[in-house]
Structure formats: C-alpha cells, structure tokens
Amino acid sequence: MSSNCRPTGEAEPPLGSIGEYEARRCAICGAKYPSFGFGPPMTRPGLTIWACFAHWKDVERQLTGWRQAGGNPDVWGTLL
C-alpha cells in the first residue's frame, strides 16, 4: 500500500483541510477548484455552494432570485 492511500473506514479529512479543498466542485458543471463560494446569508448556515468562473453568475442569480421570491428570510428552500 502506498503512503498516499488511506485504509478503508478511515474518517474523511476535517473541514479546512487540503482534502476539503480538493473535494470542492462547481455546482453546475462539476469543475475542480471553483473560484466562487456562496455561503450564508445566501445559503443555509454551514453550507457553501461553489461555482467556477463560467457559472458564478448563474449560481448567484439562482440564489438571489430565490431569496427575493421567498419573502421570509428565516425560511430556507429545499435547494439550499
């Protein structure tokens, strides 16, 4: 077994680690290393939605459109 392999059953890397960074993907196309992250107050607390440069406006538009249409800022939608 190489030194880069983790034994099965081992816990995932903690948030803020290189593993968490490597796991980020664009919410639309799945591209690695997205440049833009959207978090609270646009999403639920503890949730960050990532977007690449090509799709950040699309994600922002969806999030802001939902927030404006929702009326009550204390109620969260199912997509977020």
N, CA, C and O atoms as a Tinker XYZ file with bonds, in Angstrom:
   320  protein
     1  N      0.853000   -1.173000    0.000000    73     2
     2  CA     0.000000    0.000000    0.000000    64     1     3
     3  C      0.895000    1.231000    0.000000    63     2     4     5
     4  O      1.838000    1.308000    0.787000    81     3
     5  N      0.610000    2.205000   -0.882000    73     3     6
     6  CA     1.432000    3.407000   -0.941000    64     5     7
     7  C      1.130000    4.319000    0.233000    63     6     8     9
     8  O      0.115000    4.146000    0.908000    81     7
     9  N      1.998000    5.286000    0.483000    73     7    10
    10  CA     1.811000    6.196000    1.602000    64     9    11
    11  C      0.661000    7.175000    1.345000    63    10    12    13
    12  O      0.207000    7.832000    2.282000    81    11
    13  N      0.178000    7.291000    0.102000    73    11    14
    14  CA    -0.922000    8.201000   -0.212000    64    13    15
    15  C     -2.287000    7.557000   -0.007000    63    14    16    17
    16  O     -3.295000    8.264000   -0.009000    81    15
    17  N     -2.354000    6.250000    0.168000    73    15    18
    18  CA    -3.630000    5.567000    0.320000    64    17    19
    19  C     -4.069000    5.599000    1.777000    63    18    20    21
    20  O     -3.258000    5.484000    2.696000    81    19
    21  N     -5.392000    5.760000    1.962000    73    19    22
    22  CA    -5.952000    5.691000    3.306000    64    21    23
    23  C     -6.624000    4.341000    3.451000    63    22    24    25
    24  O     -7.271000    3.870000    2.515000    81    23
    25  N     -6.484000    3.712000    4.600000    73    23    26
    26  CA    -7.185000    2.455000    4.819000    64    25    27
    27  C     -8.692000    2.685000    4.758000    63    26    28    29
    28  O     -9.169000    3.756000    5.134000    81    27
    29  N     -9.440000    1.700000    4.292000    73    27    30
    30  CA   -10.890000    1.852000    4.245000    64    29    31
    31  C    -11.425000    2.000000    5.650000    63    30    32    33
    32  O    -10.910000    1.397000    6.592000    81    31
    33  N    -12.473000    2.815000    5.786000    73    31    34
    34  CA   -13.069000    3.049000    7.087000    64    33    35
    35  C    -12.457000    4.218000    7.828000    63    34    36    37
    36  O    -12.979000    4.628000    8.865000    81    35
    37  N    -11.372000    4.758000    7.327000    73    35    38
    38  CA   -10.760000    5.911000    7.989000    64    37    39
    39  C    -11.623000    7.145000    7.741000    63    38    40    41
    40  O    -12.214000    7.289000    6.671000    81    39
    41  N    -11.693000    8.022000    8.719000    73    39    42
    42  CA   -12.529000    9.223000    8.641000    64    41    43
    43  C    -12.071000   10.148000    7.517000    63    42    44    45
    44  O    -10.892000   10.193000    7.164000    81    43
    45  N    -13.032000   10.879000    6.968000    73    43    46
    46  CA   -12.719000   11.872000    5.938000    64    45    47
    47  C    -11.915000   13.012000    6.561000    63    46    48    49
    48  O    -11.976000   13.220000    7.773000    81    47
    49  N    -11.157000   13.757000    5.737000    73    47    50
    50  CA   -10.373000   14.863000    6.275000    64    49    51
    51  C    -11.280000   15.924000    6.893000    63    50    52    53
    52  O    -12.396000   16.131000    6.417000    81    51
    53  N    -10.817000   16.597000    7.944000    73    51    54
    54  CA   -11.634000   17.630000    8.581000    64    53    55
    55  C    -11.810000   18.838000    7.662000    63    54    56    57
    56  O    -11.001000   19.069000    6.763000    81    55
    57  N    -12.880000   19.609000    7.897000    73    55    58
    58  CA   -13.102000   20.819000    7.114000    64    57    59
    59  C    -11.895000   21.751000    7.235000    63    58    60    61
    60  O    -11.251000   21.818000    8.282000    81    59
    61  N    -11.603000   22.458000    6.165000    73    59    62
    62  CA   -10.469000   23.369000    6.163000    64    61    63
    63  C     -9.170000   22.689000    5.764000    63    62    64    65
    64  O     -8.130000   23.340000    5.666000    81    63
    65  N     -9.225000   21.400000    5.535000    73    63    66
    66  CA    -8.015000   20.681000    5.170000    64    65    67
    67  C     -7.840000   20.651000    3.658000    63    66    68    69
    68  O     -8.723000   21.084000    2.917000    81    67
    69  N     -6.739000   20.156000    3.218000    73    67    70
    70  CA    -6.482000   20.024000    1.784000    64    69    71
    71  C     -7.508000   19.096000    1.155000    63    70    72    73
    72  O     -7.926000   19.327000    0.020000    81    71
    73  N     -7.918000   18.066000    1.854000    73    71    74
    74  CA    -8.928000   17.146000    1.344000    64    73    75
    75  C    -10.251000   17.846000    1.069000    63    74    76    77
    76  O    -10.907000   17.557000    0.068000    81    75
    77  N    -10.646000   18.757000    1.940000    73    75    78
    78  CA   -11.884000   19.506000    1.744000    64    77    79
    79  C    -11.756000   20.405000    0.526000    63    78    80    81
    80  O    -12.692000   20.530000   -0.263000    81    79
    81  N    -10.591000   21.033000    0.372000    73    79    82
    82  CA   -10.334000   21.885000   -0.788000    64    81    83
    83  C    -10.388000   21.072000   -2.079000    63    82    84    85
    84  O    -10.959000   21.513000   -3.076000    81    83
    85  N     -9.799000   19.900000   -2.051000    73    83    86
    86  CA    -9.789000   19.022000   -3.231000    64    85    87
    87  C    -11.183000   18.528000   -3.593000    63    86    88    89
    88  O    -11.445000   18.222000   -4.756000    81    87
    89  N    -12.081000   18.445000   -2.618000    73    87    90
    90  CA   -13.431000   17.931000   -2.855000    64    89    91
    91  C    -14.379000   18.977000   -3.450000    63    90    92    93
    92  O    -15.455000   18.619000   -3.929000    81    91
    93  N    -14.006000   20.250000   -3.430000    73    91    94
    94  CA   -14.887000   21.296000   -3.963000    64    93    95
    95  C    -15.106000   21.125000   -5.454000    63    94    96    97
    96  O    -14.176000   20.839000   -6.208000    81    95
    97  N    -16.378000   21.308000   -5.871000    73    95    98
    98  CA   -16.745000   21.225000   -7.293000    64    97    99
    99  C    -17.779000   22.292000   -7.604000    63    98   100   101
   100  O    -18.557000   22.686000   -6.735000    81    99
   101  N    -17.785000   22.756000   -8.839000    73    99   102
   102  CA   -18.791000   23.707000   -9.309000    64   101   103
   103  C    -20.162000   23.035000   -9.210000    63   102   104   105
   104  O    -20.318000   21.873000   -9.586000    81   103
   105  N    -21.143000   23.766000   -8.706000    73   103   106
   106  CA   -22.490000   23.223000   -8.537000    64   105   107
   107  C    -23.166000   22.928000   -9.872000    63   106   108   109
   108  O    -24.108000   22.137000   -9.920000    81   107
   109  N    -22.705000   23.549000  -10.953000    73   107   110
   110  CA   -23.350000   23.359000  -12.253000    64   109   111
   111  C    -22.610000   22.344000  -13.119000    63   110   112   113
   112  O    -23.218000   21.396000  -13.615000    81   111
   113  N    -21.309000   22.531000  -13.303000    73   111   114
   114  CA   -20.584000   21.656000  -14.234000    64   113   115
   115  C    -19.671000   20.641000  -13.548000    63   114   116   117
   116  O    -19.180000   19.721000  -14.202000    81   115
   117  N    -19.437000   20.792000  -12.246000    73   115   118
   118  CA   -18.594000   19.852000  -11.528000    64   117   119
   119  C    -17.103000   20.090000  -11.683000    63   118   120   121
   120  O    -16.302000   19.225000  -11.330000    81   119
   121  N    -16.712000   21.256000  -12.208000    73   119   122
   122  CA   -15.288000   21.566000  -12.396000    64   121   123
   123  C    -14.564000   21.610000  -11.055000    63   122   124   125
   124  O    -15.108000   22.077000  -10.054000    81   123
   125  N    -13.329000   21.116000  -11.054000    73   123   126
   126  CA   -12.500000   21.156000   -9.848000    64   125   127
   127  C    -12.025000   22.573000   -9.568000    63   126   128   129
   128  O    -11.899000   23.393000  -10.478000    81   127
   129  N    -11.765000   22.846000   -8.301000    73   127   130
   130  CA   -11.181000   24.100000   -7.828000    64   129   131
   131  C    -11.995000   25.330000   -8.244000    63   130   132   133
   132  O    -11.441000   26.245000   -8.854000    81   131
   133  N    -13.294000   25.375000   -7.929000    73   131   134
   134  CA   -14.107000   26.536000   -8.283000    64   133   135
   135  C    -13.640000   27.778000   -7.546000    63   134   136   137
   136  O    -13.161000   27.702000   -6.415000    81   135
   137  N    -13.783000   28.923000   -8.200000    73   135   138
   138  CA   -13.277000   30.190000   -7.678000    64   137   139
   139  C    -14.228000   30.883000   -6.715000    63   138   140   141
   140  O    -13.787000   31.678000   -5.885000    81   139
   141  N    -15.517000   30.602000   -6.805000    73   139   142
   142  CA   -16.504000   31.362000   -6.049000    64   141   143
   143  C    -17.279000   30.455000   -5.109000    63   142   144   145
   144  O    -17.761000   29.393000   -5.503000    81   143
   145  N    -17.391000   30.887000   -3.862000    73   143   146
   146  CA   -18.169000   30.166000   -2.869000    64   145   147
   147  C    -19.278000   31.042000   -2.334000    63   146   148   149
   148  O    -19.047000   32.201000   -1.990000    81   147
   149  N    -20.475000   30.502000   -2.260000    73   147   150
   150  CA   -21.623000   31.230000   -1.737000    64   149   151
   151  C    -22.054000   30.567000   -0.444000    63   150   152   153
   152  O    -22.375000   29.379000   -0.420000    81   151
   153  N    -22.058000   31.340000    0.628000    73   151   154
   154  CA   -22.460000   30.834000    1.932000    64   153   155
   155  C    -23.529000   31.722000    2.531000    63   154   156   157
   156  O    -24.144000   32.517000    1.821000    81   155
   157  N    -23.763000   31.595000    3.849000    73   155   158
   158  CA   -24.775000   32.417000    4.495000    64   157   159
   159  C    -24.472000   33.909000    4.280000    63   158   160   161
   160  O    -23.303000   34.296000    4.299000    81   159
   161  N    -25.460000   34.728000    4.084000    73   159   162
   162  CA   -26.897000   34.509000    4.234000    64   161   163
   163  C    -27.576000   34.004000    2.966000    63   162   164   165
   164  O    -28.802000   33.902000    2.943000    81   163
   165  N    -26.834000   33.686000    1.917000    73   163   166
   166  CA   -27.454000   33.215000    0.672000    64   165   167
   167  C    -27.808000   31.735000    0.729000    63   166   168   169
   168  O    -28.640000   31.268000   -0.049000    81   167
   169  N    -27.191000   30.997000    1.635000    73   167   170
   170  CA   -27.463000   29.568000    1.796000    64   169   171
   171  C    -27.746000   29.283000    3.257000    63   170   172   173
   172  O    -27.712000   30.182000    4.097000    81   171
   173  N    -28.023000   28.037000    3.548000    73   171   174
   174  CA   -28.216000   27.647000    4.939000    64   173   175
   175  C    -26.904000   27.786000    5.697000    63   174   176   177
   176  O    -25.833000   27.665000    5.102000    81   175
   177  N    -26.971000   28.039000    7.007000    73   175   178
   178  CA   -25.744000   28.082000    7.808000    64   177   179
   179  C    -24.974000   26.765000    7.675000    63   178   180   181
   180  O    -25.552000   25.681000    7.752000    81   179
   181  N    -23.684000   26.879000    7.478000    73   179   182
   182  CA   -22.833000   25.705000    7.346000    64   181   183
   183  C    -22.768000   25.122000    5.953000    63   182   184   185
   184  O    -22.078000   24.124000    5.746000    81   183
   185  N    -23.466000   25.713000    4.981000    73   183   186
   186  CA   -23.476000   25.206000    3.614000    64   185   187
   187  C    -22.835000   26.227000    2.689000    63   186   188   189
   188  O    -23.212000   27.399000    2.699000    81   187
   189  N    -21.876000   25.792000    1.894000    73   187   190
   190  CA   -21.255000   26.639000    0.881000    64   189   191
   191  C    -21.486000   25.991000   -0.470000    63   190   192   193
   192  O    -21.207000   24.808000   -0.665000    81   191
   193  N    -22.002000   26.784000   -1.402000    73   191   194
   194  CA   -22.216000   26.318000   -2.768000    64   193   195
   195  C    -21.114000   26.918000   -3.617000    63   194   196   197
   196  O    -20.923000   28.134000   -3.617000    81   195
   197  N    -20.387000   26.079000   -4.341000    73   195   198
   198  CA   -19.234000   26.505000   -5.132000    64   197   199
   199  C    -19.601000   26.657000   -6.603000    63   198   200   201
   200  O    -20.456000   25.939000   -7.120000    81   199
   201  N    -18.939000   27.607000   -7.269000    73   199   202
   202  CA   -19.167000   27.827000   -8.701000    64   201   203
   203  C    -17.857000   28.219000   -9.373000    63   202   204   205
   204  O    -17.039000   28.935000   -8.794000    81   203
   205  N    -17.668000   27.740000  -10.603000    73   203   206
   206  CA   -16.494000   28.111000  -11.389000    64   205   207
   207  C    -16.723000   29.495000  -12.002000    63   206   208   209
   208  O    -17.820000   30.046000  -11.902000    81   207
   209  N    -15.711000   30.043000  -12.624000    73   207   210
   210  CA   -15.812000   31.381000  -13.212000    64   209   211
   211  C    -16.909000   31.443000  -14.264000    63   210   212   213
   212  O    -17.620000   32.444000  -14.356000    81   211
   213  N    -17.055000   30.394000  -15.054000    73   211   214
   214  CA   -18.056000   30.383000  -16.126000    64   213   215
   215  C    -19.487000   30.358000  -15.588000    63   214   216   217
   216  O    -20.409000   30.780000  -16.286000    81   215
   217  N    -19.692000   29.871000  -14.362000    73   215   218
   218  CA   -21.052000   29.685000  -13.852000    64   217   219
   219  C    -21.395000   30.502000  -12.618000    63   218   220   221
   220  O    -22.510000   30.376000  -12.112000    81   219
   221  N    -20.498000   31.327000  -12.111000    73   219   222
   222  CA   -20.794000   32.020000  -10.859000    64   221   223
   223  C    -21.998000   32.938000  -10.974000    63   222   224   225
   224  O    -22.760000   33.063000  -10.015000    81   223
   225  N    -22.193000   33.584000  -12.114000    73   223   226
   226  CA   -23.355000   34.470000  -12.261000    64   225   227
   227  C    -24.654000   33.663000  -12.262000    63   226   228   229
   228  O    -25.664000   34.112000  -11.719000    81   227
   229  N    -24.631000   32.479000  -12.868000    73   227   230
   230  CA   -25.822000   31.631000  -12.881000    64   229   231
   231  C    -26.202000   31.200000  -11.464000    63   230   232   233
   232  O    -27.373000   31.247000  -11.087000    81   231
   233  N    -25.208000   30.781000  -10.684000    73   231   234
   234  CA   -25.473000   30.352000   -9.316000    64   233   235
   235  C    -25.947000   31.541000   -8.484000    63   234   236   237
   236  O    -26.914000   31.419000   -7.732000    81   235
   237  N    -25.285000   32.678000   -8.608000    73   235   238
   238  CA   -25.688000   33.868000   -7.859000    64   237   239
   239  C    -27.117000   34.280000   -8.220000    63   238   240   241
   240  O    -27.903000   34.630000   -7.339000    81   239
   241  N    -27.449000   34.240000   -9.493000    73   239   242
   242  CA   -28.795000   34.610000   -9.944000    64   241   243
   243  C    -29.837000   33.677000   -9.329000    63   242   244   245
   244  O    -30.888000   34.130000   -8.876000    81   243
   245  N    -29.548000   32.375000   -9.313000    73   243   246
   246  CA   -30.486000   31.424000   -8.720000    64   245   247
   247  C    -30.673000   31.683000   -7.232000    63   246   248   249
   248  O    -31.795000   31.650000   -6.726000    81   247
   249  N    -29.574000   31.940000   -6.534000    73   247   250
   250  CA   -29.655000   32.156000   -5.093000    64   249   251
   251  C    -30.358000   33.469000   -4.754000    63   250   252   253
   252  O    -31.201000   33.496000   -3.858000    81   251
   253  N    -30.032000   34.544000   -5.443000    73   251   254
   254  CA   -30.657000   35.829000   -5.140000    64   253   255
   255  C    -32.108000   35.851000   -5.589000    63   254   256   257
   256  O    -32.947000   36.452000   -4.917000    81   255
   257  N    -32.424000   35.214000   -6.703000    73   255   258
   258  CA   -33.805000   35.134000   -7.160000    64   257   259
   259  C    -34.670000   34.371000   -6.189000    63   258   260   261
   260  O    -35.813000   34.753000   -5.937000    81   259
   261  N    -34.139000   33.300000   -5.641000    73   259   262
   262  CA   -34.876000   32.517000   -4.666000    64   261   263
   263  C    -35.109000   33.324000   -3.400000    63   262   264   265
   264  O    -36.211000   33.315000   -2.852000    81   263
   265  N    -34.080000   34.022000   -2.931000    73   263   266
   266  CA   -34.194000   34.808000   -1.692000    64   265   267
   267  C    -35.243000   35.899000   -1.838000    63   266   268   269
   268  O    -36.024000   36.126000   -0.914000    81   267
   269  N    -35.278000   36.583000   -2.984000    73   267   270
   270  CA   -36.232000   37.654000   -3.192000    64   269   271
   271  C    -37.650000   37.104000   -3.306000    63   270   272   273
   272  O    -38.585000   37.718000   -2.792000    81   271
   273  N    -37.826000   35.992000   -3.951000    73   271   274
   274  CA   -39.152000   35.409000   -4.147000    64   273   275
   275  C    -39.689000   34.763000   -2.874000    63   274   276   277
   276  O    -40.902000   34.664000   -2.690000    81   275
   277  N    -38.792000   34.326000   -1.999000    73   275   278
   278  CA   -39.213000   33.614000   -0.800000    64   277   279
   279  C    -39.939000   34.472000    0.204000    63   278   280   281
   280  O    -40.760000   33.951000    0.959000    81   279
   281  N    -39.678000   35.752000    0.247000    73   279   282
   282  CA   -40.365000   36.639000    1.172000    64   281   283
   283  C    -39.807000   36.600000    2.578000    63   282   284   285
   284  O    -39.293000   37.612000    3.053000    81   283
   285  N    -39.887000   35.490000    3.253000    73   283   286
   286  CA   -39.456000   35.368000    4.638000    64   285   287
   287  C    -38.008000   34.891000    4.675000    63   286   288   289
   288  O    -37.723000   33.753000    4.302000    81   287
   289  N    -37.074000   35.764000    5.128000    73   287   290
   290  CA   -35.657000   35.376000    5.138000    64   289   291
   291  C    -35.323000   34.289000    6.154000    63   290   292   293
   292  O    -34.230000   33.724000    6.111000    81   291
   293  N    -36.254000   33.986000    7.078000    73   291   294
   294  CA   -35.993000   32.954000    8.080000    64   293   295
   295  C    -36.371000   31.550000    7.583000    63   294   296   297
   296  O    -36.075000   30.555000    8.245000    81   295
   297  N    -37.024000   31.475000    6.420000    73   295   298
   298  CA   -37.431000   30.189000    5.852000    64   297   299
   299  C    -36.481000   29.844000    4.715000    63   298   300   301
   300  O    -36.240000   30.652000    3.817000    81   299
   301  N    -35.944000   28.624000    4.771000    73   299   302
   302  CA   -34.954000   28.202000    3.772000    64   301   303
   303  C    -35.582000   27.234000    2.795000    63   302   304   305
   304  O    -36.383000   26.386000    3.188000    81   303
   305  N    -35.226000   27.350000    1.521000    73   303   306
   306  CA   -35.734000   26.453000    0.479000    64   305   307
   307  C    -35.052000   25.102000    0.505000    63   306   308   309
   308  O    -34.041000   24.919000    1.183000    81   307
   309  N    -35.599000   24.169000   -0.224000    73   307   310
   310  CA   -35.062000   22.820000   -0.232000    64   309   311
   311  C    -33.781000   22.699000   -1.052000    63   310   312   313
   312  O    -32.996000   21.779000   -0.822000    81   311
   313  N    -33.550000   23.612000   -2.010000    73   311   314
   314  CA   -32.343000   23.524000   -2.824000    64   313   315
   315  C    -31.122000   24.057000   -2.099000    63   314   316   317
   316  O    -29.995000   23.805000   -2.525000    81   315
   317  N    -31.319000   24.769000   -1.039000    73   315   318
   318  CA   -30.189000   25.357000   -0.333000    64   317   319
   319  C    -29.940000   24.571000    0.912000    63   318   320
   320  O    -29.025000   24.890000    1.671000    81   319
